[in-house]
Amino acid sequence: MINKDDNMEVKQTKRKWLLSVFLVAFLFAFTAETKAQLKVGATAGTNFNSFTQPGITMGTNVGGFARYQVLGFLEAQGEIKYTLFGGGRHDFERSYETSADISSDFLNGISSVDYKNRSVLLHSIEIPLSARISLPDMEESAITPKFIVGFSYAYVFGAFEQRDAVFNFNNGNQVLLSNLEENIGGDINASNFSFFGGFALDFALDNGNTFTTEFRYQRGINNLNAVGIADPQVTENLYSQSFSINFAYQIFTF
């Protein structure tokens, strides 16, 4: 004779199995539906970068993307890519007139050093997330315009400043050292958060894939300069901004 507790345990076991089957079926259906609308491809482009102050540097970006069709007129896109960005910095002069500032025989007789043509290059791994919005009546067009808005996180793993140095001697002579490079990784925050917006054109190809041309403006929201106590010219705020021209090609559809 089966007691009440055993009967209850059997019912609970059946419910667990039914729930498990339902969850597996739901996940299978969801995965199949997601894969049917998931597009994966490669992207690359050129950046024109600055720090919201004079001085522009050129960079690049290359990586991959995945797009998911949320609605007929709305796509969600995620990317992971290598991005080289940065910007110019203000010139500044460092004085060595007092003996306390003279740390070597080389500096003996130097009154000041002018740092000119300063340019910072930041190497990063970037993860942008964006919404791509089209007009509902243009979803099936051969050329589909898209409005883009999104958020990005970049991890900076390398930071270098390039500059020219003019050494001014007490006797009036000058010496120019050009194209100097310094690793300034310790002076730069490793995380860069930014918002971006732009415009793109999706071209439907005969093979069923999509080629994209994109124009994007991006603006950083956190100060990249980690130096808090130094010469005023060194502690200036560095907020990134860039304009990029990107190209993307859809390779797979799942």
Secondary structure by P-SEA (a helix, b strand, c coil): cccaaaaaaaaaaaaaaaaaaaaaaaaaaaaaaaaacbbbbcccccccccccccbbbbbccccccccccccccbbbbbbbbbbbbbbbbbbbccccccccccccccccccccccccbbbbbbbbbbbbbbbbbcccccccccbbbbbbbbcbbbbbcbbbbbbbbbbbccccbbbbbccccccccccccccccccccbbbbbbbccccbbbbbbbbbbbbccccccccccccccccbbbbbbbbbbbbbbcccc
